[in-house]
Amino acid sequence: MLFKTALKAVLRKLGYGIYAIPKSGNIALKGFHYAEASPNATLAPWLGDAEFLDVFERAKRNTLVDVYRMYELWNLVAETAKVGGDIVEVGVWRGGSGCLMAAREQRLGGSGTVWLCDTFTGVVKAGAGDSNYRGGEHNDTSVAIVENLANDLNVTNKHILVGIFPDESGKLLDAKVVRLLHIDVDVYSSAKDCVNFLWDRMPPGAMIVFDDYGFVGCEGVTRCVDEFRARNDMFYLHNLNGHAVLIKR
Ligand SMILES: C[S@@+](CC[C@H](N)C(=O)[O-])C[C@H]1O[C@@H](n2cnc3c(N)ncnc32)[C@H](O)[C@@H]1O
């Protein structure tokens, strides 16, 4: 029992938790239903996308995001080019997903800046509804780690903002129009504050992608999205890979 408690504490510090998820059936946990989802469709276009695979291969050691979500981000950079404007990521950690988006924008010949915002001291604003977070998780990173990956990918269109977003670094964000916002902050309040701060800079068609939607232990983010989706100025889309996407009307 003591061992289990200690292990859980160590894992929590690293941002992980142990939960029993059955292979079939469903379990109710913290007000949500969970089950392993295995869609029948098998189309896997990323396997034939040499440019994506090259960037993903170099970025994968710097990310917690799996290939399915990375490929969706890769595609949404191109889709939102039709809207125009910059790209913002809050929750960069070691730069994998953010640098992948910047690499995509650069390879498309786009003029958007990719703003990479992180405390670089880990998760903040964890509250009672964020079951798996206490604050400080994912602090095992640095600006230099992100810069190294950006250099490896020849990315020159990114701008790193250090500090709590938006409270500390929001004023440094020199983006008039934001077409794509990737929120990967793990907890309710941070996710909500990011949307509220940037919403007025997002034109119709702009998209917000939430990582953490539907993962056990990230109930705060799931709840945050479910509150926003009730509004009628945005469309909601749930991708079974663990992304929720809100599209401005
Ligand atoms: C799960 S990690 C991000 C993973 C990353 N997107 C990847 O490619 O693996 C979450 C990150 O969010 C950052 N974070 C959480 N809340 C934040 C906030 N309000 N402002 C800035 N950074 C924040 C943490 O410091 C942490 O690095």
The ligand as an ORCA input file, in Angstrom:
! r2SCAN-3c Opt
* xyz 0 1
  C       2.137     18.360    -21.758
  S       3.315     19.625    -21.814
  C       3.290     20.165    -23.489
  C       3.701     19.094    -24.460
  C       4.149     19.571    -25.829
  N       3.099     20.254    -26.571
  C       4.709     18.422    -26.628
  O       4.913     18.571    -27.841
  O       4.998     17.384    -26.028
  C       2.492     20.922    -20.968
  C       3.292     22.195    -20.901
  O       2.418     23.268    -20.601
  C       3.127     24.269    -19.917
  N       2.112     25.168    -19.335
  C       1.019     24.815    -18.634
  N       0.278     25.901    -18.335
  C       0.913     26.979    -18.870
  C       0.631     28.376    -18.922
  N      -0.489     28.896    -18.384
  N       1.521     29.186    -19.540
  C       2.629     28.677    -20.115
  N       2.945     27.359    -20.121
  C       2.095     26.512    -19.498
  C       4.002     23.478    -18.977
  O       5.126     24.203    -18.557
  C       4.375     22.260    -19.845
  O       5.633     22.427    -20.460
*
